[in-house]
Amino acid sequence: MTQQTTKAALPACPVETTLSLIGNKWKVLILRDLAPGKKRFGQLQKSIGNVSQKVLTAQLRSMEADGLVHREVFAEVPPRVEYSLTDLGESLKPILNSMWAWGENYKQRFGQ
């Protein structure tokens, strides 16, 4: 877990705990894009869109430290790195699916 989300620092409220782990735009989009399977850094950066390399790297490191993302480095030249969801990260899929469904419903309701 990251310094911000060490066990001692976790909020008492479970909702707040979840938000502390995935509560920013980039982390949710990383989860969304890793849900189907492994991706390389460049693939993630393209699929997420307007995120800088520095921010994406920081978010991936944080999520890896929190046990949500697995980083696999292959001993090749040039080096290849793939990111995937851990079992804990996979357990967030129902939450993402619910967010997708809610967003679709909202868009239909308000004509977006």
TAFEN-V404320 format. One record per helix or strand of 3 or more residues. SS is the DSSP state (H for helix, E for strand). FROM is the first residue (numbers start at 1). TO is the last residue. If there is no record, write none. Layout:
ss-><SS;SS>
from-><FROM;FROM>
to-><TO;TO>
This chain:
ss-><H;H;H;H;H;H;E;E;H;H>
from-><3;7;14;25;41;53;69;80;87;93>
to-><5;9;22;34;48;65;74;85;90;109>
